[in-house]
Amino acid sequence: MTGVESPAYVPGHGLLKGRTAVVTAAAGAGIGGATARRFLQEGARVLISDAHARRLKEYEAELAGEFGSESVAALPCDVTDEAQVQGLFDAAVAAHGRLDVVVNNAGLGGTSDLVDMTDEQWSKVLDVTLNGTFRCTRAALRAMRESGGGVIVNNASVVGWRAQAGQAHYAAAKAGVMALTRCAAIEAAEYGVRVNAVSPSLAMHPHLVKVTTPELLAELTAREAFGRYAEPWEVANVIVFLASDYSSYMTGEVVSVSSQHA
């Protein structure tokens, strides 16, 4: 791969010390897993969740070995199931008495031209990516309203702004996440909750490779000004910023984490 090399990993600075966080879709090598690790490095206690129970258990064991079992816990959760979502947030509050940060990372992609897309393909992507974010945001807001504040960070995408063939369902869902973020932020301000989103362009991880052709990955990488994709931890760094007090006056914002040409 040509282009600017990835930067050195940034060490933690205690930005989330003493806070309790929930991160969805956090089992492994993607943005969710990178965010959970960064949060732990910043001093947070983290409850990770994912629909893939085996991968979740493996990643919990990996993080516990590195940061201690008292700092990390895991609970499987399918964000399309309201009972599981509520159970996840109830567990976080029960374990720590309050909920400080939530990262809604769960999403589902795929490639299909609209003319050939089935109702099932459309609905499945929207149910995980948009409806799942809604369910988790609602549960988080209820918990944070009771405790008097908190931060929610949603994971959107640049395709919520920019057209890309074969991505109508995903783009519609991510545009919905952006709108949900803005509306939730206005409603939540009165009880001290901030709601923002990140909008990555191309963050590479093994699961993306499985669902994207080499030709498309090469095309997407070529669009980046740096000539490379983002490391998942580079997106996680921006999520840390939005979760921390450094962004205390930001709410309802969608922050692009991208080097794409305009």
C-alpha positions, 0 to 999 in steps of 0.5 A: 500500500502506498501513501502516508504510513500509519502514525504511532499508537497514542498512549492513554492520558486518564481522560475517562478515569473512574467512568463506566462505559458500555460499548456495543459490537466490541468483540474483536478487531474493529472500531468497537474493539479498539474503542473498548481498549482505548477506554480501558487505557484511559481509565474507564470500566468497560462493559462490552457487548456483541451478538457473537458470544464466542468472540465476545468471550475471547475478547473479554478474556484478552482485555481482562488479562491486560487490564484486570478482570475488575475493569472489564466485563462482557454481556452478549446483546443483539441490538435488534432485541429490545429485551436484550438491549434493556438487559445490557443497560440494566446490568451496567447500572447494577454493576456500577451504580451509574452509566457514564458513557455509551458507544453505539457501534453496532451496525450491519453493511452489505452491497446490493444495487437498489434495483435488486435489493430485497425487502429483507436486505433493506430491513435487516441493515436498518434494523441493526444499524438504525433501529439498534442505535435507537434502542440503545440510545433510548435505554442509555438516556433513561439510565442517564436521566436518572443519574444526572448526566452522561455521554453517548457517542454513535457510529455513523459513516461518511456514506450518510453524506456521500453517495456510493453505489450498492449502499442505499440501505447502509447509507440511509441507515447511517444518515438516520443515525446522524439525524437521530444523534442531533434530535436526541442531543436536543432532547437530552441537554436538559438533563445533562447528557451529550449526544454526538457521533463519529462519521468514519470513511474507511477503517480497516479490520478483518470483518470488512475484508470479508464483505468487501471486494479487493477492487472496492477496497482499492477504490475506497483507499484511493479516495483518501488523501493520505493514501491509506485507510484509518486504523480502527484506533484512530477512530477510537481516539476521536470517540475518546475525545467526544466521551471526555470532558475535552468536548464538554460544549459539543452536542448534536455534532457529527464529526467526520473521521476521514481523509477523503477528498472533497 
